[in-house]
Amino acid sequence: MKVFKFGGASVKDAAGVINLVNVLKTIGYKDTLVVVSAMGKSTNALEDIIKQYFQDKSKTPSSILPLKEYHLQIAKDLFPDQKNEIIDVIHELFEELLSFLKSNKSPDYSFVYDQVVSFGELLSTKIIHHFLRHQGLESFWLDARNCIKTDDYYRSANLNWDVTQSNIQLQGGNESLVVTQGFIGSNSNNFTTTLGREGSDYSAAIFGYALNAESVTIWKDVPGVLNGDPREFQNTQLLNQISYREAIELAFYGASVIHPKTLQPLQRKEIPLYVKSFENPLAAGTSVSKGKTLDPHIPCYIVKKDQVLIQLSSIDFSFIVEENISYIFGLLHEYQMPVELIQNSAISFSVCVNNKYKRLEELVLVLRSRFNVEVTEAVDLFTIRHFDSKASQFINNKGKQILLEQRTSETAQFIIKT
């Protein structure tokens, strides 16, 4: 079995869906499971619908209409000469979405988020499944929520590996061509959960692991894994090969081309991961497997934007050691603050966090009872793996204030005020 994952950019319109089919015909689609994300910017649109829902529920129906028209138009472009049943399916899914929002009684934003954003993946895979069959490729549509079982940690759910693996082997390995969703799963009560933004790569790895796949391929709008995001850095270069360990390091520091959790299950079974261009499917792309750490061995640049730098110092000049550090990390966990970087001295502690769950004010209020607290929002965290003098100079040339700098033998990190 091979596992292919196509992201939203690859299926943002009818031409993208047609290209997906052409990729399958070019590479081969026998014994293949295809994981697909929501189309284009659908997840962003669904997030806006959720915000509107919590602000003014009466405007919910009208806020949904543009997204519905977007998917209907793609379906009409794919089936211009005939009425396909997918049109009815799209209407039914949007009726289901609206029905949930009308009947929901939960005030839990994260719970509502997961129930709503999952419709992006359901819509995309239904459309693609119908078009594959229209093109003569007999596909089986699989609801990932029936396979991927998680806990109740909405928006970043943790996997129940044993149950998930058993479910996938029972439901996902018996068809020649399977189409399923990335990003989504369900808990023990069958409420939809999600694996975190960009979690479709992780979904592909989960399916690959459970099916003992020959390989997992992520199809992107770039030639493979580059040594920097071309939208942020100039003169980026293709990395031909990366070891599992190095890829995990890059993902940990925020390299957006591979989801941080994706590599761990693949590495355990030594399943190779390929990152290739859906615009040039026969090109080699990047291979992630055992072998060379990095080929070519060049600096890799990563930036995480819109982070928060929290700087603490003890009110009574006592040392910030085990007890205080344990207390701080307990609060960071309690208030759902993903930690990106830490640095401490005898009486100070600095931490760069992602205010993903918008709980910064709550956290700071508690911290002020025990520490002097200084908060700097909207900072960028730059990471350079395998840095050299030229690479480090890149940061200095940006001409912005460096708030914090940290280096190890392999990695340099800089927090910069934007």
PyMOL commands that set and color helices and strands:
alter all, ss='L'
color gray80, all
select helices_A, chain A and resi 8-11+14-27+42-55+57-78+86-103+109-134+144-146+161-171+200-210+244-253+263-269+322-334+360-367+389-396
alter helices_A, ss='H'
color red, helices_A
select strands_A, chain A and resi 2-6+32-36+140-141+177-181+184-186+192-194+215-220+241-243+273-277+286-289+294-295+300-314+339-344+348-353+371-385+402-407+411-417
alter strands_A, ss='S'
color yellow, strands_A
deselect
rebuild
show_as cartoon
